[in-house]
Amino acid sequence: MEVLGIDIGGSGVKGALVNTNTGELLTKRYRIPTPTPATPKAVAETIKTVVDYFAWKGKIGCGFPAIIQNGVARSAANIDNSFIGTDIVQLFSDQTGCQIHVLNDADAAGYAEMKFGAGRNSRGVVVIITVGTGIGTAVFTNGILLPNTEFGHLILDNQATAEVYASDATRKRDALSWKGWAKRFDKYLAYLEFLLSPNLIIIGGGVSKKMDKFLKYLNRRAEVVPGQLLNQAGIIGAALAVEMNCKN
């Protein structure tokens, strides 16, 4: 099945055509900056730009940085708060004229890693953590997703949310060394281990390409590995979710 996958992030909106049977990108990835402010109207217009770039008329899968319930945004992470309560499926469908399936962006990346990447054939509890502008999470038990976990917004004992305390954007903003940042990130992982007791933790997002710089500073019971699909995971997973939705 051929689907246009779109990944909406805090800094960029990325899209590509995906073969959902193999997980391969059929085109080069197209990226444009996330609009500022990232209001519903502005983001919808950006989605239309991506769709027009590919001259696409078929089905679209879209990973979105929010809790998504029945196509409606129930939160807003690194986008404008006016998205809360917005029927995103209706908004994007009206703008593009295409059939659209929307899901949480980290859940999309999780689907991709579980089928085609580092989580393939994994059993037990697997946690995928996307680390970039913010922190997103996806939790699977024996391959079944628990949607919309949003554990990047857990409050740590320093009274900051996890993504404020340990995102890659925070590392850059505070000019932290990899060792200094890893100490923060390890504290966050320890909390997730306490809550979920995962067998495997997969690190996605931009930092997954630099695991050699910080993995040695992490001290976790669970195996910690980099995602294999890197920044393509969100696009692939969004497209894959369309295929899965069609089967249900």
GINORWO-V858041 format. One record per pair of residues at least 24 apart in sequence whose ideal C-beta (glycine too) atoms are under 7 Angstrom apart, sorted by the first residue. I is the first residue (numbers start at 1). J is the second residue. If there is no record, write none. Layout:
I_J, I_J
//
This chain:
1_243, 2_26, 2_58, 3_58, 3_59, 3_60, 3_61, 3_239, 3_242, 3_243, 4_51, 4_54, 4_56, 4_58, 4_60, 4_239, 5_61, 5_235, 5_236, 5_238, 5_239, 6_47, 6_50, 6_60, 6_62, 6_235, 6_238, 7_63, 7_105, 7_108, 7_234, 7_235, 7_238, 8_34, 8_43, 8_62, 8_63, 8_64, 8_65, 8_105, 9_34, 9_65, 9_105, 9_132, 9_133, 10_34, 10_65, 10_78, 10_133, 10_134, 11_133, 13_46, 13_47, 13_50, 14_235, 15_50, 15_54, 15_235, 16_235, 17_54, 18_235, 18_236, 18_239, 20_239, 20_240, 20_243, 23_112, 23_115, 23_116, 23_236, 25_232, 27_54, 29_232, 29_235, 37_80, 38_79, 38_80, 39_80, 39_82, 40_82, 40_83, 40_86, 40_91, 43_79, 44_91, 44_92, 44_95, 45_95, 47_92, 47_95, 47_96, 48_95, 48_96, 51_96, 51_98, 56_98, 57_98, 58_98, 59_98, 59_99, 59_242, 60_96, 60_98, 60_100, 61_101, 61_238, 61_239, 61_241, 61_242, 62_92, 62_100, 62_102, 62_238, 63_103, 63_105, 63_108, 63_234, 63_237, 63_238, 64_88, 64_102, 64_104, 64_105, 65_105, 65_134, 66_104, 67_104, 67_148, 67_150, 68_102, 68_103, 68_104, 68_148, 71_102, 75_150, 77_134, 78_133, 78_134, 101_241, 101_242, 101_245, 103_238, 103_241, 104_147, 104_148, 105_136, 105_234, 106_130, 106_136, 106_137, 106_138, 107_138, 107_145, 107_147, 108_234, 108_237, 108_238, 108_241, 109_138, 109_204, 109_233, 109_234, 109_237, 110_138, 110_140, 110_145, 110_237, 111_237, 111_240, 111_241, 112_229, 112_233, 112_236, 112_237, 112_240, 113_202, 113_204, 113_227, 113_228, 113_229, 113_233, 114_140, 114_143, 115_240, 116_229, 116_236, 117_227, 117_228, 117_229, 117_233, 118_202, 118_225, 118_226, 118_227, 118_228, 119_200, 119_202, 122_200, 124_199, 125_196, 125_197, 125_198, 125_199, 126_198, 126_199, 126_200, 126_202, 127_192, 127_196, 127_198, 127_201, 128_202, 128_204, 129_201, 129_203, 129_204, 130_204, 130_205, 131_167, 131_168, 131_203, 131_205, 131_206, 131_207, 132_167, 132_168, 132_205, 132_206, 133_167, 133_169, 134_163, 134_167, 135_162, 135_163, 135_166, 135_167, 139_196, 151_192, 154_191, 156_187, 156_188, 156_191, 162_188, 168_205, 168_206, 168_207, 178_213, 178_214, 179_217, 181_214, 182_214, 182_217, 182_218, 183_217, 186_217, 186_218, 186_219, 189_218, 189_220, 193_220, 193_221, 193_222, 198_222, 202_227, 203_227, 204_233, 206_231
//
